[in-house]
Amino acid sequence: MNEPRPHEAVTPIQRLVRPFQEFADLEASGGLLLIGCTVAALIWANSPFAGSYFHFWHTDLTFGHIGGLLAKPLHFWINDGLMALFFLLVGLEIKREILVGELASFQRAVLPIAAALGGMIVPAAFYLLFNHGGPGAAGWGIPMATDIAFALGVLALLGSRVPTSLKVFLAALAIADDIGAVLVIAFFYTERISWISLGVGGVFFVALLAANRAGVRHLLIYAILGLGLWVAFLQSGIHATVAGVLLAITIPTRHRTASRAVLTSNESPMLRLEHALIPWNRYLIMPVFALANAGVTLGGGAAARSVIAPVSLGVICGLVIGKPIGIVLFSWLAIRTRLAGMLDGIGWCQIVGVGMLGGIGFTMSLFIANLAFGEAPALETAKVGILLASVVSGIAGAIVLVKRR
């Protein structure tokens, strides 16, 4: 984004819009990097060196002489370790939106929340049409997710054809969608719960809340307690990445000298942490996650067989068809019942385009697929469906938005 020259006055509107523009620019560029890593993973997994791809990610990585808990494959450290930082950022973004963003008031929040709700319920229903009662039924949460980085990346490629208000709507929708995805992971994709470990995690969470209440603003304290929270959740059976969201809840939103102002300064620990995590997340964590998880074998007719499997069909129909139907239908209901109003300068055709972009599931969909199927063969089938659906949704959404122009 071009910075104003020293002699140019910055208007209040520019000051308000600038944080979102910076956020969108980072998301968009991160989305383009994700595409590159996805293509690299597919090439690697289908090359003569395919064996090294799968062997590399399952190489044990041990820190020091602790062994046991920390003797885990590299794939684990990415999906359970680095992704905990991804969910920490998701939690911070959710918290910011609820405090001062598009989810801060009932009137502003209704439309994106309604759209996100429809974008979760309808795709899950489409998936279950193909898999209800079958071995793939556990994957119903896969098509519920929207990848904000990929979706905003597509909007970035369209440039001035897309108004800023539509980008804001998509970002708010995706963040509301993330809330639903976090709840689904926490309540439905858990292993057998260890109540002792969960209790220990509760102690760490209370300690984090107490630190916030006591006015502690040094992020190192939250990092140490957050690490303890992550280890406890890792042993509890509830997926460890949920600890990232809980940690985000406890990060202070006020700096030490502002007793009333919320999120008014870059000195806020929450804003400092969010700004520090964004580039790491966009340019390291998510690309590495894509590289480690997007590699599927496509040769020898495997892809064709996967596409017509119930799991893949459920994912594809859920994301490509269910997402736009759910987003548009629930948006229409919210506006029709006067709970929300149509966004300025945006028509239904653009809402349809955003609904189609919502079908780009990718990161969160791949993550939920790993939770649902583990090492089962259905995981590879689900990945094929996610990749194909994300490509189709991105192209279809871009075409609709360009035609609208």
Summary of the structure (lengths in Angstrom):
residues: 405
radius of gyration: 21.1
end to end distance: 23.0
largest distance: 66.4
contacts: 1453
relative contact order: 0.17
helix: 74%
strand: 1%
